[in-house]
Amino acid sequence: MAIIVEENERKNNIFGIVEWLVFLLIAGIAIYYVFFAQPELVTIPATGNLGEIAPITQIVLHPETVVQGAAFQALTSTIPLPTPSGPATVGRTNPFIAP
């Protein structure tokens, strides 16, 4: 008895070819719009009256006056400053470091 093994021949399926063409067309359009198309710029009109904020541009601030002011001098820091031996201790101690 002889065993005959034949390879399956692939037939050109027109439906498969059309699917690939549609896929390539969609991929090409997506690549064009993502990388090459210039987006339309949308102008957003300013809301409110810009004349109300114009005086802000005329304010002249002197840093020395601000730093020497009573409100600035009243500020205090609740964060400890770092020491030369390292940063200030925060939270729990590390249990894996031997004392």
WOPE-V51620 format. One record per residue. N is the residue number from 1. RES is the residue in one letter. SS is DSSP state (@ for helix, = for strand, . for the rest). PHI is phi as a letter, one per 40 degrees, with the letter a starting at -180 (NA if undefined). NEAR is the number of other ideal C-beta (glycine too) atoms within 10 Angstrom. Layout:
{{N:RES:SS:PHI:NEAR} {N:RES:SS:PHI:NEAR}}
//
This chain:
{{1:M:.:NA:2} {2:A:.:b:3} {3:I:.:b:4} {4:I:.:b:4} {5:V:.:b:4} {6:E:.:b:5} {7:E:.:c:5} {8:N:.:c:5} {9:E:.:c:5} {10:R:.:c:7} {11:K:.:c:7} {12:N:.:c:6} {13:N:.:c:9} {14:I:@:c:8} {15:F:@:c:6} {16:G:@:c:11} {17:I:@:c:10} {18:V:@:c:10} {19:E:@:c:11} {20:W:@:c:9} {21:L:@:c:10} {22:V:@:c:10} {23:F:@:c:10} {24:L:@:c:10} {25:L:@:c:10} {26:I:@:c:10} {27:A:@:c:10} {28:G:@:c:10} {29:I:@:c:11} {30:A:@:c:10} {31:I:@:c:10} {32:Y:@:c:10} {33:Y:@:c:10} {34:V:@:c:8} {35:F:@:b:7} {36:F:.:b:7} {37:A:.:c:9} {38:Q:.:c:5} {39:P:.:c:6} {40:E:.:c:5} {41:L:.:c:5} {42:V:.:b:5} {43:T:.:c:4} {44:I:.:b:5} {45:P:.:c:4} {46:A:.:c:6} {47:T:.:c:6} {48:G:.:g:7} {49:N:.:c:8} {50:L:@:c:8} {51:G:@:c:7} {52:E:@:c:8} {53:I:.:c:9} {54:A:@:c:9} {55:P:@:c:8} {56:I:@:c:7} {57:T:@:c:6} {58:Q:@:c:6} {59:I:.:c:6} {60:V:.:b:4} {61:L:.:b:7} {62:H:.:b:8} {63:P:@:d:7} {64:E:@:c:8} {65:T:@:c:9} {66:V:@:c:10} {67:V:@:c:9} {68:Q:.:c:10} {69:G:.:c:10} {70:A:@:c:6} {71:A:@:c:7} {72:F:@:c:10} {73:Q:@:c:9} {74:A:.:c:7} {75:L:.:c:6} {76:T:.:b:5} {77:S:.:b:6} {78:T:.:b:4} {79:I:.:c:7} {80:P:.:c:10} {81:L:.:c:7} {82:P:.:c:9} {83:T:=:b:9} {84:P:.:c:4} {85:S:.:c:5} {86:G:=:i:7} {87:P:.:c:9} {88:A:.:c:9} {89:T:.:c:9} {90:V:.:b:7} {91:G:.:g:5} {92:R:.:c:6} {93:T:.:c:8} {94:N:.:c:7} {95:P:.:c:6} {96:F:.:c:5} {97:I:.:c:6} {98:A:.:c:5} {99:P:.:c:3}}
//
